Amino acid sequence: MSHFSYKNGALHAENLPLSEIARQFGSPTYVYSRAALVENFSAYADACRANGRDDKSALVCYSVKSNSNLAVLNLLGSLGSGFDIVSGGELLRVIAAGGDPRKVIFSGVGKSADEMRLALSHDILCFNVESTAELRRLNEVAGEMGKQAPVSLRVNPNVDAKTHPYISTGLRENKFGIAYEEALDAYRTAAALPHIRVAGIDCHIGSQLLDDAPLLEALERLIELIDRLEKEGIVIHHLDIGGGIGITYDQDKPVAVGDYLSRLFARIDTWRRLSYAGKPIQVMFEPGRSIVGNAGILLTRVEYLKHGAAKNFAIVDAAMNDLMRPAMYEAWHGVQPVQQRADGARVYDIVGPVCESGDWLARERSLAIEQGDLLAIMSAGAYGMTMSSNYNTRGRAAEVMVDGDRAHLIRKREDAGALFALESVLPRG
Ligand SMILES: *Cc1c(COP(=O)(O)O)cnc(C)c1O
C-alpha cells in the first residue's frame, strides 16, 4: 500500500498532512515514511525466511548510496540489514548510525588505499573487487596491516538489464566489474595472493529493472563460474546477486520482490542439491531503490505561475540541485497537489529557480494549482537527497521522517553561511 495518500482532499504522509510538515519545517523538504521503509525491507527479509533462509544464510545489504541519512540507516540496521557501501565516507555513516561494520560490503571501481585501510580496520564483511589492479593494491594494504582481506570479485556477466543506459552496468562496455572471460584468471590471482581471502562472487547488472529475467540470467552465469572455480579448488562461500529491482514511477509494473526471490532461491536450491549434495551457499542482495524509492517524496511550494502562449510554467522552490534525476536521466516523477482543488486545471512544466534550462522536475502535467500551493514530487526517496548539490549556492533541503502522526526532523535545512564556511580568499599584497 502507499503510505502517501489523500484524506479529504489533503495528501498525507502516513497519518500526517503534508501541509503540516511544510508549516513546521518549510520547503523544499524530503519526507519519508517509516512504515514504508519497514514494509519494503521486510519484503526481502520475509522472502528470505519463506525460502528457508536465516540471518546467516541470506543477508540483505542495503545500498547506502540510494539514501544515506543516518535515520534511514539506523532504522534498517535495527531490522537486521547489512550495508553495501561505495566509499569510506559511507562506512563512517553506517558506523555513526549504529550499523554493524561486520555486515558491510564495499563496492566501487575506485577504492583508495586510505578507504581500504579504514574498511580493514573495521573488519568489514567483504570487498567487492572490480579489477585485478585493485586486488593487488588491496593485497598490499592488507599486508601492511597484517590482515587478510575477504574479497568477492564483481563479475560482469554481460547480460542486458534493459534499463536506461546510464543505470545499466552489466554489459561488456560498462566500466564496472571484471569481464566474464577474465574472471577465472582473476580468481586464480586472488587465490594466490597471501593477504587476500576469496570469500564470494558478486554482480550488479543495473538499476530500475522491472523484470527479473536478466537477474536470473546473471545467476546462471555466476553458477557456471562457481562450478568451474570449485573444480580448481577455489571455494565460493557467498553469492551476491546485487540490487536493481525497480519501483513504480509512472505506469511501471516491477516484479514483486517475493516472486523474484522465490525464483532465485528455487534455482539455487536445485543447483546445490544436484552439484553440492545440498551444501548451502550464503546469498546476498544489495537493494537500494526498491527499499527507499517509494518511501519518500519531495515537498515543494509553488512560488510563481507563468502562463505563456507556448507553455505554462509552475516555478517551485525545489530544483535540479535537490532532485537531479529528471535533469540527469530525464526521469519521470509523479506530481501531486498537496491540497486537491476542484477546477482550474492547466498543463504545466514544473521547474525550479536554478539558472539552467535543464532545471525541470516534471513536464506537461495537468494540475489545478495556484501560487503558494504545495506539491509532492513522488517516488523521490532514492537517489534524491544523496545526489543533491549546492549548485547556485542553494542549501540542501531538510529531511523529515514520519512515523504515524509524528514528524521527526532527520536533517536540518542547510543555511547559506555553512555553504562557504570552508572557503577563504587569498591573502592581501
Ligand atoms: C547502486 C548500487 C546498488 C543499488 O542499486 P538499486 O538499483 O538502487 O537497487 C547495488 N549494488 C551496487 C554495486 C550499486 O552500485
The ligand as an SDF file (V2000), in Angstrom:
LIG
                    3D

 15 15  0  0  0  0  0  0  0  0999 V2000
   23.7700    1.4070   -6.7950 C   0  0  0  0  0  0  0  0  0  0  0  0
   24.1360    0.0080   -6.4990 C   0  0  0  0  0  0  0  0  0  0  0  0
   23.2030   -0.8630   -5.9160 C   0  0  0  0  0  0  0  0  0  0  0  0
   21.7710   -0.4840   -5.6560 C   0  0  0  0  0  0  0  0  0  0  0  0
   21.0150   -0.4640   -6.8320 O   0  0  0  0  0  0  0  0  0  0  0  0
   19.4290   -0.2460   -6.7810 P   0  0  0  0  0  0  0  0  0  0  0  0
   19.0380   -0.2050   -8.2090 O   0  0  0  0  0  0  0  0  0  0  0  0
   19.1900    1.0440   -6.0880 O   0  0  0  0  0  0  0  0  0  0  0  0
   18.8240   -1.4010   -6.0610 O   0  0  0  0  0  0  0  0  0  0  0  0
   23.6380   -2.1260   -5.5820 C   0  0  0  0  0  0  0  0  0  0  0  0
   24.9160   -2.5310   -5.8100 N   0  0  0  0  0  0  0  0  0  0  0  0
   25.8300   -1.7170   -6.3780 C   0  0  0  0  0  0  0  0  0  0  0  0
   27.2050   -2.2060   -6.5950 C   0  0  0  0  0  0  0  0  0  0  0  0
   25.4650   -0.4300   -6.7510 C   0  0  0  0  0  0  0  0  0  0  0  0
   26.3820    0.3630   -7.3240 O   0  0  0  0  0  0  0  0  0  0  0  0
  1  2  1  0
  2  3  1  0
  2 14  2  0
  3  4  1  0
  3 10  2  0
  4  5  1  0
  5  6  1  0
  6  7  2  0
  6  8  1  0
  6  9  1  0
 10 11  1  0
 11 12  2  0
 12 13  1  0
 12 14  1  0
 14 15  1  0
M  END
$$$$
